[in-house]
């Protein structure tokens, strides 16, 4: 008979997260992870919430942000802020990335579509969190697709990781794109959508999400919002909306 293990308390779980962060040797990276934790800890109300946050922080430790930076801004790789990567795009603020990953509520076995590859960091984090599941990430800018591929390749080679990530270059709204040939458990968008594009994103999600799948996207503007919706019975139902975020705009063409 297998011995029954004692469930950990909320305080014990929080202590585990602190120990994980403080064990990081690089002081700048440690400071970034502290900031990520303290900016997201207020959302963790249960032991399950804390465990989810612990996994995200563990992913950010394993998938080092320094591999995904524009070389001109490499000195700021552990700043808890967005940084330029070229072509009017950015690598997002780590605390915001953590919040989005938390809301997406992923688990092993989830099939994920990301719209907006950018530097590739977010896609690599997702791939780590749901490994060995396959992640598909779509980017409309060819130069950024190549940038992200190169970053990911360097990460895999340096850290000796095995992650299942496929890059697609093209317009995610084009029904002829290969991303439209399958269904997904989660769709995450990494750039702010206008009112018009929000409607088109939701139509895309209705076509591509599995039953009870989730769509997460930010809206555009100085004080945009993170919109989380669930697909059920051929309709999208809003789960939550959190304002106070700023993203570069999502562009369709």
N, C-alpha and C positions, 0 to 999 in steps of 0.2 A: 504494500500500500504506500502510495506516495505521500510524504509528509506535507501537510497543509502549511503554506507560507503565510506569515502575518502581513496584512496589508500595511503599506506605509502611510504615515500621516501626512497631512498637507505640509506641515513644518519640515518633516523629513525630506519630502520631495523638493521643497524650496532650497533646503541645505544642499541637496545633491546638485542642483543647478549652480549654486554659488561655488561649490567645490570644483565643478567642471570648468567654470570660467576662470577661477583663480589658478587652475593648473596649467593654463596656457602660458607658455614661456615668454613669448613676445609681448612686451608691455603695451605697445600701441594696439596690437590686436586684442589683447585682454581688455583694454579700455573700451574698444569698439563693442565687444561682446557685453560688457557691463552696461553700456548705453542701450544696446538692443534689449537687454533683459529689463532694465528699469523703465523703459518706454513701453514695454508690453506686459509687464507683470500685473498691471491693474486689471487686465482682461481675464486673468487666470483665477477662477473662483473655486475650482475643484482640483483634486489630485490629478484627474485626467487632463485638465487644462494645463497644469504645470508640466506634466510629462510631455505634452505636445510641444510646449515652448522649449523644453529641454532638448528635444529632438531637433528642433529648428536651429537652436544655438549650436548644437553638436554638428549640424550640417555646415553652418557658417565657419566653424573651426576647421572642418575637413576640406571644404571647398573654398580655399583661400581666395579672398577678393583680389589679392595682388596680381593674380594671373589674368584678370579680366579688365585691367585698367589701361587707358590711353597712356603710353609711355611718358608723355609730357606731364601727366598728373600722378605718376606713380608714388610720389611722396605723400599723397593724400589717400592712399589705398585703404587705410584703417580709420579715416574720418567718418563719423556717422552723418554723412551728407551726400547728396547727389553730386556726381562729377562728370564733366563732358567726356564723350568718347568720339566726337566728330559727327558730321552730317546732321547737326541740330539735335542730337540724341544724348542721353545721359545713362550712366550706370546709377541705378536708384539708391536712395538712402537706405542703409541696412535696416534701420528700425522699421521703415515702411515696408521693405521687402518681407521682413519677419511677420508683420501684421497680415500681409496678403497671404503668405504661406499658411499662417494660422487659420485664417478665415476659410481657406480652400479645403481644410479638413481632409487631407489626403491620407491614404494608407497603402501599404504594399499591395500591389495588384491593380491599382488605379491606372487607367490609361488617360494621359494628359495631353492636351493641345495648348501650346503657348502661342499667342499672337504678339509679335514684337520681340525678336531675339535680342537685339541690342548687342551688348558685350558678350552674352552667353552665360553670365553669372547666375541669373535667376533660373534658367533652364537646367543648369548643372546642379543647383541646389534641389530643384524638384526631382531630378533624376536620382540624386542621392537619397532623398526621403522615400521614394517609392521603388527603389531598386529591388528586383531586376526588371521591373516593368519598363516598357518603352515610352519615351517622351518624344513628341514631335513639336518642333519649334519653327515658326514661320516668320520670315523677315522680308520686307519689300525692297530693302536697299542692298544690292549685291555686295558692295564693299563691306558693309557691316556683317553680312553673312560670312564672308571670308575671314573677317576679324574674329568673329565668335568661334568659328571652326578652329582657327589657329590657337586661340586662347584655350579652348577645350582640349585640343591635342597636347598642348604644353602641360596643362594640368594633369592629364592622364599619364603622360610620360614621366613627369616629375614625381607624382605622388603614387604611381603604380595602382591606379584605380580602374575598376571595371564598371562603367556606367552606360546605359542604353539610351543614347540620345541621337535623334535624326534631325538634321537641318534641312529646311525647305526654303528656297528663295522664291518669292513671288507674292502676289496679292491674295491675302487670305479670304477676301470676299469673292474671289473668282471661283465659281462653282466647278470649273474644270481643273482646279488645283488638286493635287493628290491628297491634300488634307481632307477633301470632301468624300473620299472613298471609304471612310470608316467612321465609327461612332466613338464618343469619348465619355469618360466618367466626370472629367473636369475640363473646363476651358478657362484659362487665365489670360488676361490682356494687360500689357505693361505700359500702355500709353493712354492719355486722357481722351475720351470720346466726346465729340460734340453731341448735341441733341439728335441730329440726323443720324450720325454714326451709331449712337446708342441703340436706336431702333433697328439699324441694320445688323448690329452685333447680336441683338436679341433674336432676330430672325435667323441668323447664322446658328445660334445656339439651339433653337428649336429644331433645326435640321440635323445638327451633329451630336447633340447630347443624348446619352442613354437615359432611360427612365430614372428619375431622382438624381440626375447629374446636376452639377453646379456650374454656374457662370459667374466669374468675378472680373469686374472691370472698373477702372476709374473714369470719372467724368472730367472734362476739361474745365479750365478757368483757374483764377487765382485761389479759389477755395473750392476745389473739386471734392468729389465724394467717392468712396469705394462702394460699389453696388454689388451685392451678392444676391443671386437669384437661383431658384431650383426649378428644374424641369420635371413636371409631373402631369400626367394625363393630357399631354400635348400642349400644355400651357406653362408659362414661366411665372413663378410666384416670388415676389421680393422677400428675402429673408432679413436683410438688414441694409442700412445705408449709413455710412460714417463720413461726415464732412471734415474738411481741414487738411486736404492733401493737394499737392501740386505736382502735375506730371507734364511732360512734353506732349504735344498733341498727337493723337492718332491720325494718320493720313491714309486715305483709301487708295489713291492712285499709285 
